[in-house]
Amino acid sequence: MPPNESDAALSSPMETPDSIQLEAVKRSKGLEWLMTVDHKRLGVMYICSGLFFFVVAGIMASLIRIQLAVPQNDFLPPDTFNRMFTMHGTSMVFLVGMPIIAGMANFLVPLMVGTRDMALPRLNAFGFWIFLFGGCLLYYSYIGGPGLYGAGSAPDVGWFAYAPLTSKAFSRGHTVDYWALSLILTGIGSLATAANIIVTVFCLRCKGMTMFRLPLFVWMMLVTAFLMVLALPPLSAAQIMLLLDRFLGAGFFDTQEGGSAVIWQHFFWIFGHPEVYILIMPGFAVASEVIPVFSRKPIFGYPVMVAASIMITFISLGVWAHHMFTVGMTSVANVFFATSTLLIAIPTGIKIFNWLGTMWGGKIRFATPMLFCMGFLFQFLASGLTGVMLAIVPFDWQLSDSYFVVAHFHYVLVGGLLFTIFAAIYYWYPKVTGRMLSEKIGKMHFWIFVLGFNMTFGVQHILGILGMPRRIYTYDTDRGWDLWNMISSIGVIFQGIAILLFIYNILSSLRKGKEAGPDPWDAWTLEWATSSPPPSYNFAKLPEVKSRRPLWDEKHPDDPDWRHE
């Protein structure tokens, strides 16, 4: 409980004796996690849900790689293979990446801006539960979505669900309906989170926390929230049109009814490419907090980092059709989207140089969070270079829908986002639980995962150049793909071992991890100014900040050299 009654009164702006009594009843029945509106608990539930779906999607990916390890394999039949890569892709994008970044934002943004909760706590809880319902609805298709012969089956149209594959002629059951409905629901949850982040950052900052004193994590979560608001409605609109096509014969995407299958691609990728930055921008946010702390230097070029984040937000809304160079657009459209794709490399490159500038001359501590951020820097740079290559229309024409694109995409979202998610968990796990993760196991996890990841996806660049198409369930022995596919599949074994070590580290540290204390990393943002884990009210007294590193201010009042307003 807060130290005194006045502080207790501040723990919720709407708290009344009745609400306090209701809270006691909830706790007495053990329902506090189910009925909570506490941003920290909701953040933890988002992250745990995302990690659960990550394990499920990872099992699917392993089955896919077993099927492709050798030519002419019959481990998975083709229809099952199609369902596997559809569910894997959909899960990783919508049920792993999105909830984990929502969880990080939920837990950390109020703490970092010095407030007691998100601005709209009930909307926050609604967003989580509708997301979870949407995720469960997608997997319910396995048992509740009758296929052509009445048996349950999962969607098999890819995570992109291109028309006309989604029409009644090619998808006779209800699996596509489950896919569309589930993503509409998860999209509503994401929009609720985005609105909450925006209102919280603009309206609930503590005294002295100007916009240019915000931690970069908060800035990047803010621009991510705006991207969600702009990018998710086109996807929901397309899914509503798809359902109208399937149930009412509206014909939006049916060429025989005057519609256009290409219009679906435009709608999907108007969402799909900003989605890449919705996912990777929080990775940038994590790196922008972890790298300065473990380099013992303030972030290099704070204003430029903020400007680069805003530039990425705007430019990312105009690059979607670089996914569509092969559909027959005009040369003017090809030139426009190629140029915008090359242009977005500029603010992204600025960020990489700023992170390197922060590390340059610093006293680097190679703790596990820093190792994952350094792995992220290398692998995201590789993905950026291949992305620039794919922006060249003739090059993209040759390698579109090949394994080169699969490799590029996974270097962005696994080599970029997943590595920074691991960095975030190792960095903020002590704040969430009050206990440290094992550094020894964490470093084993890092090195084994780096090896496995690059074995799996590095060689897929070669497979793409050799002509291996995406989404094929088997291949002949005379194509020259055998060795590279075997190496790629062996890499999954190393990744699986690393993930098992990660899960063991998380679970074992809950019971016997070293006690963390409020600030185990000697950091400087406000989440480390409170206990680990934080109390329900976050701060007994709302803080007042005077610089971008308020906790360092308090610990080192006679060290002004680093202060850059």
N, C-alpha and C positions, 0 to 999 in steps of 0.2 A: 504494500500500500504506500501511497505518497507520504512524505514526512509529516505533513500537517493537513488540516482540513482545507485550507485555502488552496493548497496544491491539488488536493483531491477534487476540488471544484473545477479546476482547470483541466482535468483529465479528459473531459468530453464537454463540448459546448452545449450539448442538449441533455446532460445528465440530470436526473431527478431522483427523489427517493424511490419512486416506482421502478425506474429503470435500474437502480442499484439493487433493489430486491429481486427483480427479474434476473439480473446477472448472477446473484447468489443461487437462485433456483437452477439456472443453467449449469453452474459449476457443481452443484450438489448432485445433479443427474449425470454428470460426466459428458455433457453435450457441448462444452464450450468450443470445441474445434468445429463442430457442425454448425453452430449458431453464431460464430464469432463474426464481428465486423472489424477486428483488429488488423491493421494493415500488415503487421509482421506475420501473424498466423496465416493470413491469406497468401502472403508471399511465399511462405514455406510450403503451403499446400499446392500452389501453382508449380513450384520447382519440383516437388516430389511427384506430382502428376506427370510433369514433363519427363522426369527421369524414368518413370515407369514406362511411358510410351517409348522412350529411347531404347530401353532394353528390348521391348517387343519389336520395334522397328529394326533393331540390330540383329535379332534372331532371323527376321525375314531376309535381311541383307546377307547373312551368312548362308542361308539356304540358296539364295540366288547365286552366290559365288561357288557353292558346291556344285550346282548345276552346270556352271560355266567353266569349271576347273579343267575339264577334259572335253575333247570333241565328241559329238554324237552321244552325249550323256542322256540317260532317261531317268535321272533321279527325280525330276519334277516334270509332270506333263505340261504341255504348253499353256493350257487354260489356268492351271495353278500358278505357273510362272508369271503370267500376266497379272493375276491377282496379287501376287507377292510384290512385284515392283510398283504396282499401283498403291497398295496399302503402305509399303515402305516409304515411298516418296511423299504421299499425303500425310502420313504420320510425322515424318521428320520435319516437314515445313510447318504444318498447322498444329500438331499435337506435341511437338518437342521444342522447336525453336521459339514459337510464339509464347507458350505458357512460361517457359524458363525466363525469357526476357521480361515478361509481365511480372513474374515473381520477384526478379531482382529489382525492378522499378518499385513494386509495392513495398518491399522490405526497406529499401535504402533511400528512396527519394524523400519521404517525410523526415527521416533521421538527418539526412544531409542538409536539408533546408531549415532544420531546427524547429519542427512543429510536432504535434502530438499524434496526428493521423492524416490519412488522405482527406481531401476536402469533402468527398462524397462516400462515406464508409459503407452505406447500405448498397449503393450502386456498385461499389467495389466487390462486395460479397455476391451480389447478383451476377456480376461479370464472371466470377470464378465458377459458380455453379452452373451457369448456362454453357460455359466452355466445357466443363466436365461432362455435362449431359450430351453436348454435341460430339465429343470424342467417343463416349460410350455408344451413341447412336450409330456412328460409323462402323464400329466393330460389331454392333448388333446385326449388321447385314450378313454376317457369317451364319447366323442362325435364323434371322427373321426376314431375310431378303430372298424370296423364292426365285430361283433361276428358271431357265427355260423348261426344265422338267420338274419343277416344284421343290427342288432341294435348295437349301440355303447356300449362298455364295457371296463372296466379297466383290466390290467393284473391280473391273478389269480393263479400264479405259485409260490408265495412266493418271498421274496426279494433275495433268493438264487437261484431260478429258476432251480431246479435240472432237469437234463435229466432223463427220457424221457418226463417229463411233458411239456417241451417246444417244442416238435416235432409237426409237422403238424397233426399227428394223434390225439393228445390230446389238442392242441391249434389251432383251425382251422381258427380263424380270424387273425387280425393283431396286437392284443394287445401285444404279446411277441415282435413283431418287434418294436413297439413304446418303450417298456421297454429297449430293447437292444440299439436302436439308441439314446435314451435320455441319457443313462448312458455313452455311448461313448462320447457324447458331454460334459456332465458334467465332465467327466474324463479329456478331453482336457483342460477345464477351470481350473481344479485343477492342472494339470501339468504346465500350464502357471503361476499360482500363485507360485508353488513350485520353478520353475526356477528363478522367480523374487526374491524370498526370498533369495535363495542361492547367486545370483549375488550381491544383495544389501548388504548382511552381509559381504561377502568377499571383496567387492570392494569399498563400500561407507562409511565405518566407519570414524567417525571424528578423528581428531588428538588426539593421546593418547589412543584411544579406541582399545587396544589390544584384542586378542581373549579371554584372561583370565580376561579382565575387562568387557566383555559383560554381561549385565543383564541375569539372568538365563532364563527369558522369551524368549530372543532372541536365546540363545543356544538351547532351546527345540523346538522353531519354526524351527530352522535350521535343527535339526535332523529329525523333522517331514517332512520337505520339501524333504530331502533325501529319507525318507521312501515312500513318494508319488511317487517319480521318479522311485523307485525300484518296488513298489507294484501295481501301476495302469496299466502299460502296460500288465501284464498277464491277467487282467480282460478284457481290451479292446480286446486283442487277442482272448479270449474265446468268447466274444460277436460277433466278426467278424466271427469266425468259426460257431457260432450258426446261424447267418444270412445266411451263405453259406449253412449250412444244410437245412435251411427252404426254401430258394429260388432256390438253385442249386442242392440239393440232395447230398451234399458232403459226408455226412455220418460220420462226426467226432465223434458224440455222439450216433449214431444209431448202436446198436449191430448187427442187421440183415445185415448191410452193412460193418461189420468188425470194427466198431468204439467201443467206450466204454463210457457208462454213468458215470462210476467212474472217467474218465479223466476230465469230467466237474467239478466234485467236487474238484479234485486236482487244476485245474486252478482257480476255484472260491476261494478256501480257501488259495491258495498262495497269493491272494490279501486279502481275508477276515480277516485273523488273523492279519497281519500287519495293516490292516485298524482299528482294535480295538485300536492299539497304535497310529495310525495317529489321531484318535479322542481323546484318553485320554491323550496323551503327552501335547497338549495345556492346558488341565486341570491341569496337573502337573505344567505347566509354570505359570498359573494364581496363583496357590497356592504358588509357589515359590516367587512371588512378593508381594502378599497380606499378607501372614503370617508374614514375617519379619517386614513390615511396622506397622502392628497392634500389634506386640510383642515388638516393639522398640528395635530390635536386628538385627544385620546382619544375613544372612542365615548361618546356621550351616553347615560346611563342603562343601563349594562351590566346590572345585576340585572334591570331591567324587560325588557330585550331577551331575556334568558334565560327569564324567566317567560312572556313572550309566545310564545316558540318552543314551550315546553311546552304552553301553552294551545292553540295551533294544532294541535299533535299530537293532543290529546284531542278537541277539538271536530271536527276533520276526519273522525273516525271515525263521526260521527253526522249527516252532511249528505248522504249519498249519494243519497237518493231525490228531491232537488230536480231531478235529471235525469228524473224520472218523474212530474211533476205531471199529465201528460196521459194516463196509463195507467188512471186511474179509481181511485185510492186514496181512502180515506175522508177526510173533512174534518179529522179529528183528526190523521191522518198528514200531510196537507198543512200544517196549522198547525205541527206539530212540526218538520218539515224546513225550512219557511220561517223559523221562529224560529232554529233552529240555524245556518242559512246567514247570517242577519243577524248573529248573535252572533259568528261567526268574523271578521267585519269589524273587531271591536274590537281584538284583539291584532295583526291585520295593520296596522290604522291606527296603533297604537302604534309599530310598527317604522318606518313612514314618517316619523312625527314625530321619532323618535329620530335617523334619518339626517339629517333637515333640521336638527335641533338640533345635530348634530355639525358640519354645514357652517356654521351660523350663527356669524359672527364669526371663522371660520377663515381661514387664509391659503391659499386654494384654488389649486392648480396644475391647470390644464386640460390635463393629459396625457391620452393616448388612453384609458387605463383609467378615468379619472375621467369622461371624456365619455360612455363607454358606461354607467357607473353613473348618471349624471344622466339619460340617455335612458331607462334602466330605471325610474327614479323616476316620470317623467312617464307612461310608457306603462303601468306596472303600476297606477298610480293610476287611469288610465282604465279598465283592465280590472276593477279593484275596484268602481268605480262602476257599470259595466254588470252586474257580478255581483250587486250589491245590487238593481239593477232586476229582474234575472231571478229573484231570491228572492221577489218579489211574485207570488203564484200567478196572479192574473188576467192580469198582464203576461206572465208566462211562458207561459200558455195560448195567448196570441196569437202569440208569437214563437218558441215551441219548434220545433225543426227548421227554422228559417229561417236566412238568412245573418247575422242579428244574433248568433246563437249562435256561428257560425263566426268572426265578428269578435272576439267576446269571448274565445273560446278561444285564438285566435292572439295577441291582445294579452297574455294571460297567459304563454303558452309561447314565443312569439317575442319579443314586446316585453319580457317579463320574463326568462325563462330564457336565451334565446339572447343577448340583450344582455349579461347578466352572464357568460355563457360567453366572449364576446369580451373583456370586461373582464378576466376571469381569465387568458386566454391572453396578452393584452398585458402584464399585470402579472407573471405568473410564467414567461413564456417565457424571460426572462433567467436565471432560476434553473435551468430545465430544460436550456438549451442553452449558457449562458455568453455569449450574444450578445443585443443589443438588437434589437427590431423597429423599423422606420422609423416615426418619429412623423409624418412628412409623409404617407406612404401610409396610416398608421393613421387620421389625421384625415379623409383623403379617404374611406376606407372607412366611417367613422362617418357623415359627413354624407350620402353617397350612399345608405347603407343606411337611415338614418332617413327620408329622402325616399321611397325605394321602399317601405319597410314601411308607412308611413302612407298612401301612395297605394293600396296593395293592400288593406289591411285596414280602414282608416278608412272608406272608402266602403261597405264591406260592411255596416256598421250601417244605412246608408240602404237598401241592397238588402233587408235583412231587414224593415225597417219597411214597405217597399213590397210585401212579400209573396213574395220569391223564396225558394223552398224549398231546403234543402240537398240535395246528392246527385243533382241533375238534370243530365243531360249536355247539354241544349240548352233553348231557350226561344223563344217566339214574339216577333215584332217589336212587338206592340202592348201590351206590359206596362210600358213605361217604364223598363226595366232596361238598355237598350243602352249609354247613355253611362257609367253607373256601372261596368258590367262592363268596358268598354274602358279606363277609368281604372285599374281594379283590375289588369287584365292588363298595362298599360304599367308599372305599379309594379314588376312582376316583373323587367322589363328592368333597372331601376336596382338592384334587389337582386342580380341576377346579376352586374352589373358590380362591385358592392361585394365580392361573394364572390370574384370573380377577383382583385381587388386584394389581398384578405386572403390568398388562397393564394399569390400571387406574393410578398407580404411575408414569409410564413413560410419559403418555400423559398429566396428570395434572401438572407434574413438569416442562414440557416444557414451560408452561405459567406462573406458579406462584411458581416455586421452588426457594429456597434460592440461591442467587448468590454465585458461588463457589469460584471465584478467581483462580489464577494460580495453587495453591498447597494446596487444602483444607485438605489433609491427612498428611501434613508434611512429604512427601515422599522424595526419594533421586535419582530417575532415571530421565533421561533427558526430558522425555515427560512432566514432571511437571515444567520444567524450562521456558516454554513458556506460552502464555496466554491461557485461556479456553473460547471458542474453539481456537485451534491454528490458526495462519494466514496461508494463502495459501503457503507461502514460509517457514513455520515452524520456522526458526531461522533467525533473522536479521543479526546475525553474527554466523557463524558455531562455535560450542563450542569446547573446548579443555578439556580433562578429565585427571585426575591424579590418580584416584582410581576407585573402583567398585561402589562407591556412590558419584558421582560427585556433585549432588545438595546439599547433606549434607556437602560436602567439602566447598561449597560456603557459606552455612548458618552457619557453625560451624568450622571456620578455626583453632580454638584453642582446638579442641577435637579430638586428633589423636588416641585415644586408640582402636577404633573399626577397624582401617584401616588394612586390611589383603590383601596383594597383592597376 
